[in-house]
Amino acid sequence: MQQLLQQAQKMQQDLALAQEELAATEVEGQAGGGLVKATVTGSGELRSLAIDPKAVDPEDTETLADLIVAAVQAANENAQQLQQEKLGPLAQGLGGMPGLPF
């Protein structure tokens, strides 16, 4: 029983370390062939947004807004993929344990 508890504790520590890594890792998403680029952390926090001047048309702000949304969504999808890669194996090992996020 003690060994099982130690294994669970180590998995919890590994999970916390992986979550810290995700928060520090940045991934990018883009739209419009790179006219709009969004950078988010692996945990999904938006860090930066770059808009190429060619994407800015004062007569068509709706298209720019759509490009921004698409770039942020792409970045978040990349962050989710990174989360699965980093946390997936750890979360499976901890599945069903009360008090854990997975």
PLY file of the C-alpha trace (Angstrom):
ply
format ascii 1.0
element vertex 102
property float x
property float y
property float z
element edge 101
property int vertex1
property int vertex2
end_header
0.00 0.00 0.00
2.86 2.38 0.87
4.46 1.77 -2.53
1.16 2.56 -4.27
0.90 5.81 -2.34
4.46 6.75 -3.29
3.73 6.04 -6.95
0.60 8.21 -6.82
2.55 11.00 -5.14
5.26 10.83 -7.81
2.62 10.96 -10.56
1.10 14.02 -8.90
4.51 15.71 -8.81
5.14 14.80 -12.46
1.73 16.22 -13.40
2.43 19.49 -11.56
5.82 19.77 -13.29
4.23 19.13 -16.70
1.60 21.81 -15.99
4.35 24.31 -15.12
6.14 23.43 -18.36
2.94 24.02 -20.32
2.45 27.43 -18.74
5.95 28.42 -19.86
5.77 26.98 -23.39
4.43 29.15 -26.20
2.71 27.91 -29.35
1.51 29.87 -32.37
-1.54 29.82 -34.57
-2.08 31.80 -37.73
-4.75 32.74 -40.23
-4.93 34.41 -43.61
-1.71 32.83 -44.79
0.19 34.31 -41.85
-1.39 37.79 -41.96
-2.56 37.30 -38.37
-0.54 35.34 -35.82
-1.53 34.54 -32.25
0.79 33.18 -29.60
-0.59 31.38 -26.55
0.98 29.43 -23.73
0.53 25.68 -23.56
-2.12 26.33 -20.93
-4.09 28.57 -23.34
-3.17 32.09 -22.16
-3.00 34.56 -25.05
0.45 36.18 -25.00
0.67 38.11 -28.23
-1.15 38.96 -31.42
0.63 40.12 -34.59
-1.31 41.68 -37.45
0.35 42.31 -40.80
-0.60 45.79 -42.07
-1.82 44.16 -45.29
-4.65 42.61 -43.27
-5.96 45.99 -42.16
-8.69 47.42 -44.35
-10.68 50.20 -42.64
-13.60 49.36 -44.91
-13.61 45.69 -43.87
-12.92 45.27 -40.18
-15.14 42.19 -40.11
-12.63 40.16 -42.12
-9.82 41.25 -39.80
-11.88 40.22 -36.78
-12.53 36.82 -38.38
-8.79 36.38 -39.02
-7.99 37.25 -35.41
-10.54 34.76 -34.09
-9.23 32.07 -36.45
-5.61 32.68 -35.42
-6.45 32.52 -31.71
-8.48 29.35 -32.24
-5.60 27.76 -34.18
-3.16 28.70 -31.40
-5.50 27.24 -28.77
-5.85 24.03 -30.77
-2.06 23.78 -30.85
-1.99 24.39 -27.09
-4.55 21.61 -26.54
-2.49 19.24 -28.64
0.57 20.12 -26.56
-1.45 19.53 -23.38
-2.44 16.07 -24.61
1.16 15.24 -25.41
2.46 16.44 -22.03
-0.41 15.54 -19.72
-2.11 12.64 -21.48
0.11 9.85 -20.20
0.21 11.35 -16.70
-3.55 11.89 -16.56
-4.21 8.29 -17.61
-2.00 7.08 -14.78
-3.92 9.18 -12.28
-7.42 8.49 -13.61
-10.06 7.80 -11.03
-8.12 9.20 -8.08
-10.21 11.61 -6.01
-9.10 15.22 -5.86
-7.09 15.16 -9.08
-7.97 17.24 -12.12
-8.32 14.26 -14.47
0 1
1 2
2 3
3 4
4 5
5 6
6 7
7 8
8 9
9 10
10 11
11 12
12 13
13 14
14 15
15 16
16 17
17 18
18 19
19 20
20 21
21 22
22 23
23 24
24 25
25 26
26 27
27 28
28 29
29 30
30 31
31 32
32 33
33 34
34 35
35 36
36 37
37 38
38 39
39 40
40 41
41 42
42 43
43 44
44 45
45 46
46 47
47 48
48 49
49 50
50 51
51 52
52 53
53 54
54 55
55 56
56 57
57 58
58 59
59 60
60 61
61 62
62 63
63 64
64 65
65 66
66 67
67 68
68 69
69 70
70 71
71 72
72 73
73 74
74 75
75 76
76 77
77 78
78 79
79 80
80 81
81 82
82 83
83 84
84 85
85 86
86 87
87 88
88 89
89 90
90 91
91 92
92 93
93 94
94 95
95 96
96 97
97 98
98 99
99 100
100 101
